[in-house]
Amino acid sequence: MLVDGKWVENWQPVQNKDAKGGFVRQTSSFRNWVTPDGRPGPTGEGGFAAEKGRYHLYVALICPWASRTLIARRLKGLQDSVSVCVVEPFLSDQGWRFGTYPGADQDTLNGATWVHELYTRADPHFTGRATVPVLWDKTTQTIVNNESADIVRMFNSGFGALASAQYNLYPEALQPQIDALNTPLYQRLNNGVYRAGFATTQEAYDEAFLDVFGMLDTLEARLAEHDGWLIGDTLTEADIRLFVTLVRFDAAYHGLFKCNRQRITDYPALSRHLERMLAVPGVAETVNLDHIKTGYYSIKALNPTTIVPLGPDLAWARHLSPAARGKGLPS
């Protein structure tokens, strides 16, 4: 992590632990918002007005949090308004790196080698972890926001006429239901798999494991009863939050993170939801199984040999390009 702007330690997956030895995730540090007129958003300071070409999104295709923002950018038609740079999938000793791995990019905007350089450019005395996604302002040369939930919502409503109206990911009438579902979805599933994978005690692992599969069982029953989207009859941010975990589950979380009671392919309704999301134009383009598997299995604390498995054979991978499927999957 960075301490007072200096990189002080090799990358470690466990950021902090609770009293039970459970994984605790860092709170995001930059919380400004892009708004149509540049006024302050729900958090942070103002001055970030929606302008075509002004903002740049740094992401990792391995990362579910970053993938949320890529999906929202695509569904809101912001490809021409917000440029994108993809880091390499490996979790190196200095965190995320830009480079030449297939599907990754060099940072031609800021000339950085490591994502942590962006953080110290925004704040020379920054202390914390250099995470993705990062929404960068080309005009003021700083980080606008590094919280994926915020970025999804500002892509949905903060870019005004620059964004497509085809999807409203956070419609006012459904906001109470979305908020009510997002909390357990995050705690028990999105972050639950990480709590299981990075647990340092049996007690913490057991608790996380039960949360993960309890939530999957609940969502399976919900989708079996109402075969469609999670809330109402429209795709919302809750569906994106679920999808980014489902699409990584059988390839990484089931084995590497010891979430091995069942696979997503064993859940009929959840599998239909995954396929339904992949069928939405543009969503499959945000999924790269090669980056997902290469990235997760490069975590030496969990996989010292860094050997990447060739499987599993996932039926839904037919939605992806051969390059995004990676080795070991049918072309």
RADA-V293384 format. One record per pair of residues at least 4 apart in sequence whose C-alpha atoms are under 6 Angstrom apart, sorted by sequence separation. I is the first residue (numbers start at 1). J is the second residue. If there is no record, write none. Layout:
I_J / I_J
This chain:
2_6 / 17_21 / 18_22 / 72_76 / 78_82 / 91_95 / 100_104 / 107_111 / 120_124 / 137_141 / 154_158 / 159_163 / 175_179 / 178_182 / 182_186 / 184_188 / 185_189 / 186_190 / 187_191 / 188_192 / 189_193 / 194_198 / 195_199 / 202_206 / 205_209 / 210_214 / 213_217 / 216_220 / 220_224 / 223_227 / 229_233 / 248_252 / 249_253 / 250_254 / 252_256 / 253_257 / 254_258 / 267_271 / 272_276 / 290_294 / 291_295 / 293_297 / 299_303 / 300_304 / 320_324 / 2_7 / 17_22 / 40_45 / 73_78 / 91_96 / 107_112 / 137_142 / 186_191 / 187_192 / 199_204 / 249_254 / 254_259 / 278_283 / 1_7 / 17_23 / 40_46 / 99_105 / 120_126 / 136_142 / 199_205 / 229_235 / 253_259 / 254_260 / 265_271 / 278_284 / 17_24 / 39_46 / 59_66 / 98_105 / 99_106 / 136_143 / 16_24 / 33_41 / 38_46 / 98_106 / 135_143 / 136_144 / 298_306 / 38_47 / 88_97 / 135_144 / 196_205 / 297_306 / 322_331 / 38_48 / 87_97 / 88_98 / 135_145 / 32_43 / 38_49 / 87_98 / 297_308 / 31_43 / 32_44 / 37_49 / 134_146 / 196_208 / 31_44 / 32_45 / 36_49 / 88_101 / 133_146 / 195_208 / 196_209 / 250_263 / 34_48 / 35_49 / 36_50 / 116_130 / 34_49 / 35_50 / 98_113 / 34_50 / 88_104 / 97_113 / 192_208 / 313_329 / 87_104 / 97_114 / 311_328 / 86_104 / 96_114 / 310_328 / 86_105 / 96_115 / 85_105 / 122_142 / 192_212 / 122_143 / 188_211 / 189_212 / 188_212 / 56_82 / 58_84 / 60_86 / 55_82 / 56_83 / 57_84 / 58_85 / 59_86 / 60_87 / 53_81 / 56_84 / 52_81 / 53_82 / 290_324 / 289_324 / 290_325 / 288_324 / 289_325 / 290_326 / 224_269 / 223_269 / 220_269 / 220_270 / 190_245 / 197_257 / 66_132 / 170_236 / 66_133 / 169_236 / 169_237 / 59_132 / 59_133 / 58_133 / 58_134 / 57_134 / 57_135 / 56_135 / 56_136 / 72_152 / 55_136 / 11_93 / 55_137 / 10_93 / 11_94 / 55_138 / 65_148 / 69_152 / 10_94 / 11_95 / 54_138 / 78_163 / 77_163 / 76_163 / 77_164 / 76_164 / 50_159 / 32_144 / 32_145 / 31_145 / 5_120 / 30_145 / 30_146 / 5_124 / 28_147 / 5_125 / 4_125 / 5_126 / 4_126 / 36_158 / 4_127 / 35_158 / 36_159 / 3_127 / 34_158 / 36_160 / 2_127 / 2_128 / 1_128 / 1_129 / 23_195 / 23_198 / 23_199 / 22_199 / 21_200 / 21_201 / 64_244 / 22_204 / 21_204 / 20_204 / 89_291 / 90_295 / 89_295 / 90_298 / 71_283 / 62_291 / 62_292 / 62_295
